[in-house]
Amino acid sequence: LLADDETDLAAARGAMAQAVQQARRAADVVARLRRLVERPDVGTRLQPCALAPTLRGALDLLQPEAQRLGVAVQLQADDDALQAQADPVALEQILHNLLTNALQALAQVPAGERRLRLHLRRNGAQAQLDVADSGPGIAPDALPHLFEPFFTTRDGGLGLGLSLCDSMATGMGGALSVAAAQPRG
C-alpha cells in the first residue's frame, strides 16, 4: 500500500492495525498452548465471555478468506447478550478453527453453492452454536473419529485442530459434536 503511486495512509494504517491484532492473538494462543504443555495441572481461568461479539470477531479475522472464496455467511444470533464461562483465548481459537474448517470444506464445491450458516442461541441453561456449511460433507465412517488426535480427512492435515478444540471445550465445561447435513455439508 505504501509503494502505490497514490498512497492511501488510512488503508495502510488499517492493514497494520489488523496485522498487530492478529499477531497479538497468535501470541496469546501460543502462550496458552505453552502453559498447557509446561503445566497441564494449572486450570484455565474462566470468565464471562460475550459470545456474539466473540463470534463476530472470529468472522472478521476470516472475512478476507470468505470473500476470496465467495462464501455467503449468514449469522443469526438470537441473543447478543448471551454469555458463557470460558477462557477467551481458547474460545476464540475454537471458533477460528471451526470456521476455518468450514471455509476449507466450502472451497471444494462450486462457488455458487458456498453457504455458511451460523446460529447462536440459548439451549436451556447453556449456549449453543450451530455451524453448518454446504461443503461436500464428511464420510459416515469418518464422523466418529473427527475429534481423535491425528485423524484427518484433508491431504496434508495434521489431525490436531479438532482434537485440541474438543479438549479445550471440554476443559471449559462445553462440548463439540458433529453431524452430517442434508443433502450435504
C-alpha positions in Angstrom: 0.0 0.0 0.0 2.8 2.4 0.8 4.5 1.7 -2.6 1.4 2.7 -4.6 1.6 5.9 -6.6 -1.3 7.3 -4.6 -0.5 6.2 -1.1 -3.6 5.6 1.0 -2.3 6.1 4.5 -5.7 5.3 6.1 -5.8 1.9 4.4 -2.2 1.2 5.3 -2.8 2.1 8.9 -5.9 -0.2 8.9 -3.9 -3.0 7.5 -1.2 -2.6 10.0 -3.7 -2.4 12.9 -5.2 -5.7 11.7 -1.7 -7.3 11.4 -0.9 -6.2 15.0 -4.3 -7.5 16.3 -3.7 -10.9 14.6 -0.1 -11.1 15.8 -1.2 -10.4 19.4 -4.0 -13.1 19.1 -1.4 -15.6 17.8 0.9 -14.8 20.6 -1.9 -15.4 23.1 -2.7 -18.7 21.6 0.9 -19.8 21.6 1.4 -18.7 25.2 -1.7 -20.6 26.2 -0.6 -23.8 24.5 2.8 -23.4 26.0 1.2 -23.2 29.5 -0.8 -26.3 28.8 2.3 -28.2 27.8 4.5 -26.9 30.6 1.9 -27.0 33.4 -1.0 -29.2 32.4 -2.3 -29.2 36.0 -2.9 -25.5 36.0 -6.6 -24.9 35.1 -7.8 -22.2 32.7 -9.2 -19.1 34.1 -12.9 -19.0 33.1 -14.6 -15.7 32.9 -17.9 -14.4 31.4 -17.4 -14.1 27.6 -20.0 -12.4 25.4 -20.5 -15.0 22.6 -21.9 -12.9 19.8 -19.1 -10.3 19.7 -16.5 -13.1 20.0 -18.1 -14.9 17.1 -18.2 -11.7 15.0 -14.5 -11.1 15.9 -13.6 -14.6 14.5 -15.7 -13.9 11.4 -13.9 -10.5 10.9 -10.5 -12.3 11.0 -11.6 -14.8 8.4 -13.6 -12.3 6.2 -10.9 -11.9 3.6 -10.8 -15.7 3.0 -14.6 -15.9 3.0 -14.7 -13.0 0.4 -12.0 -14.6 -1.7 -14.0 -17.9 -1.8 -17.3 -16.0 -2.4 -18.9 -17.6 0.6 -22.2 -16.3 1.7 -22.1 -16.1 5.5 -25.4 -16.0 7.4 -25.2 -15.2 11.1 -28.2 -15.5 13.4 -27.6 -14.5 17.0 -30.8 -14.9 19.0 -29.4 -13.1 22.0 -26.5 -10.6 21.6 -26.1 -10.6 25.4 -25.6 -14.4 25.6 -22.5 -15.2 27.7 -20.6 -18.3 28.7 -18.0 -19.0 31.3 -14.9 -19.5 29.1 -11.2 -18.8 28.6 -11.4 -16.0 26.0 -8.3 -17.2 24.1 -9.5 -20.8 24.0 -13.0 -19.8 22.9 -11.6 -17.6 20.0 -9.3 -20.5 19.0 -12.2 -22.9 18.9 -14.4 -20.6 16.8 -11.5 -19.8 14.5 -10.8 -23.5 13.9 -14.4 -24.4 13.3 -14.9 -21.5 10.8 -11.6 -22.3 9.1 -12.6 -25.9 8.6 -15.9 -24.8 7.2 -14.2 -22.5 4.7 -11.8 -25.2 3.7 -14.7 -27.5 3.0 -16.6 -24.9 1.0 -13.5 -24.4 -1.2 -14.3 -27.9 -2.6 -17.7 -27.0 -4.0 -18.7 -24.7 -6.9 -18.6 -21.0 -6.0 -22.4 -20.5 -6.4 -23.1 -23.3 -3.8 -20.9 -22.0 -1.0 -23.0 -21.2 2.1 -22.1 -20.9 5.8 -24.8 -20.6 8.3 -24.1 -19.8 12.0 -26.9 -19.9 14.6 -26.0 -18.8 18.2 -28.8 -19.5 20.6 -29.7 -20.4 24.2 -30.3 -24.1 24.8 -31.7 -24.4 28.3 -29.1 -23.1 30.7 -26.4 -23.3 28.0 -25.4 -21.6 24.8 -25.3 -23.4 21.5 -23.6 -22.5 18.3 -24.5 -24.4 15.1 -22.0 -24.1 12.3 -23.5 -25.5 9.0 -21.8 -25.4 5.7 -22.8 -26.6 2.2 -19.4 -28.3 1.6 -19.0 -31.9 0.4 -19.7 -33.4 3.8 -17.8 -36.0 5.8 -17.9 -39.7 5.0 -20.1 -41.6 7.5 -17.2 -43.8 8.6 -15.1 -40.7 9.4 -17.6 -38.9 11.6 -16.9 -40.9 14.8 -13.2 -40.2 14.5 -13.1 -36.5 13.8 -12.1 -35.5 17.4 -9.4 -38.1 17.7 -5.8 -36.9 17.7 -4.0 -37.3 14.4 -7.2 -38.2 12.5 -7.6 -36.1 9.4 -9.7 -36.1 6.3 -7.5 -33.5 4.5 -4.4 -34.1 2.5 -1.5 -32.6 4.5 -3.7 -32.2 7.6 -2.2 -32.9 11.0 -5.4 -34.0 12.7 -4.8 -31.9 15.7 -7.2 -28.9 15.3 -10.5 -30.6 16.2 -8.8 -32.7 18.8 -7.4 -29.6 20.6 -10.7 -27.7 20.2 -12.6 -30.6 21.7 -10.1 -30.8 24.7 -10.4 -27.0 25.2 -14.2 -27.1 25.0 -14.4 -30.0 27.5 -12.0 -28.2 29.8 -14.4 -25.3 30.0 -17.5 -27.5 30.6 -18.6 -27.4 26.9 -18.8 -30.0 24.2 -18.3 -30.2 20.4 -20.4 -32.6 18.2 -20.7 -33.2 14.5 -23.5 -34.5 12.3 -24.0 -34.8 8.5 -26.3 -32.2 6.9 -28.7 -33.0 4.1 -28.2 -33.1 1.2 -24.5 -32.5 2.1 -22.3 -30.4 4.4 
